[in-house]
Amino acid sequence: MGILGMHKQEEIGTKKVKASHAGGYAETPNIELVAISDIDEDNLRKFGDAWNIPIDRQYVGHDSMLSSEDLDVVSVCTPSYLHHEHVIDAAQSTADPGVIWCEKPIASQVTEAEEMISVCAETNTELLVNHSFRFTKKLRQLRYLIQEEELLGDIRSVSAQFRMELLRNSTHVLDTLTFLLDTKPKEVSGYINGENEAIDSLGASKEVDDAGGGGFIIMKDGAFVNIDCTVPREFSSMCFQFTGTEGKLYMNNDDGEWRYWKLEDGTHVEQPIPGIEDAWTWDDDYRSAFPNAAEHIIELLDGSADNHSSGKVAAKSLEIIVGFYLSHYTDGRATFPLDRPLCDVSITSW
């Protein structure tokens, strides 16, 4: 229906929220939300009323929907520990979707992510993971500038900060980094502070492993990345600072400030970012990411584009998070790719 923390509680179920899977579909021509499922019948009816879904296409439980409907797309918006089961069920069902749009993070353990990717490949299903920053035009332009135009030269150092918890929220930071840097991690050293604010913000009754934390990452290309995702939502900011051999970049998404300095004769000279007007904002760019993703789904269905946010790339950020936990609890560093038994480590979250 919406995202707690981004929307007012009283609007949930009464207002069509653009920054949601359903909102993305509603904003996009030639795609229609036709059926929904939930194990909580009260939530099911509330959602159905909000999005005008006929009562006979409101299913209690996903199995009944998947066995009754012929679907082009299935959205999986359940808690992260259920993504594995629900994606595989959808991919193997008689509903036979061409695309599964799964919420981030992809799964709770690397092994589960790998199986989801494998099953979707076997069933010829595109697995699209909702790391929504990949669907914003400004970030895609920035990636082009960094990778194709070498805006910053060779990136040597990155610092990033965002809110706790690592799996529920900060997967966005790590996916954004792997998207912009286009490289893989070599090793990490992690720290977990054990704090979790989701119990209050989600009204959840069960404690989970997911917590604030961070650490440093050494990428395969030698870049040093520092991650701080230890603070609560209330006073956090999504910030990045990149230092390269040809320039510097500062991105503060919460305050709407992006700045770029080009290195000229040993001096950093501030300049506009080519092809990008103003900074990225939550109100504009983030909310637009959902309709952009829905438009991309149509491209995937007609075969006119490659997957912008595949399960394979989504698994990278999950593997880094697992590495942080392994490092913290073993007092050592984690190296990549993770050895087979370590891929089975599960981090519980919502």
C-alpha positions, 0 to 999 in steps of 0.5 A: 500500500505504501512504505512506512516512514515515507507515508502518513499512517492515516493515508495507508489504505485510503490514498493511492500511493505513487511510491509503491508497486501498485502506484507504479502500475497505476501510473503506467499505460498498458499495464493493469493491476488485476489480482492481489493476495495476502494472508491477512484478510483485513489487509487484503480487503483494505488494499483491494478497496484502495486499488479497486480490485474486484472481490473475486480477485482478492485471494487469501494466500498466494497459492490460490492466486497463482493457481487461478490467474494467468499473469504477465507480472507478479509483485512480491512485496512480502517480508524479506525472509519470505522472498525466496519461497514466494519468488520460486512459487510464482516462477514455477506456478501455472500463472506463468509470469514473464517478470517477477518484481521482488522487493529488496533485499533479494533474500535473507541468505546468499544460497536462497538468492542463488536458488531464486536466480537459478529457478527464474532462469530455468522457467524463463522468468525475469527476476527484477529486484526493487533497488529503486535507485537504479530506476531513477534517470539521474542515477542512471545518467551518473553511472554513464558519466562515471563508467563511460565518460570517466567523470571521476577517473579511477575511483580510489575512495568512497564514504557512504552513510544511511540509516539502520538497519543493514538488510531492510534499509541500507541494502539501497546504499550498497546496491547504489555503490555496486551500480556506480562503481561496477566492480565486486568486493574483495574483502570486508571488515564489519561492525554490527551495533545490535540496534533495530528501530523497526520494532517501533516503526513497523509495530513488529513484535518479533526481534530479528538479526537485522541491525545497524552497522557498517564497516569497510570494503576493499573492492577488486579494483582497489577502491576503499569504501567506508559504510556507516549505517548505524543511525536511526531514520530520524536524523540520518541522511543518504550521503556519498562522497567519491574521490577519484584521480580526476575529480570528486563528487558529493551526493546528499539525497536527503538534503537535495545536494549533488556537487562535482569538482573536476581536478584541473592542474592539481586544484579541484574546480567545482562544475555542473554535473553534465546532463543532470539538473539539480540534485536527486530528491525523495519527493521527485526521483524516488517516487518516480522510480516506481512508474519507471520500474513498471515501464521497464517491466513492459520493456522486459516483457517485449524484449526491448531492454536488458534487466536493469536490476537483476537478481544477480546484481541484487545478490552482490549487496546481500553478500556484502551485508552477510560479510559484515555480519560474518566479520563482526561475529568472528572478529575477522575479515570476510573475503569474496566470493563467500565459501559455500557454507557461509552462503547459508548464513541467514539474517532475519529481517522483515 
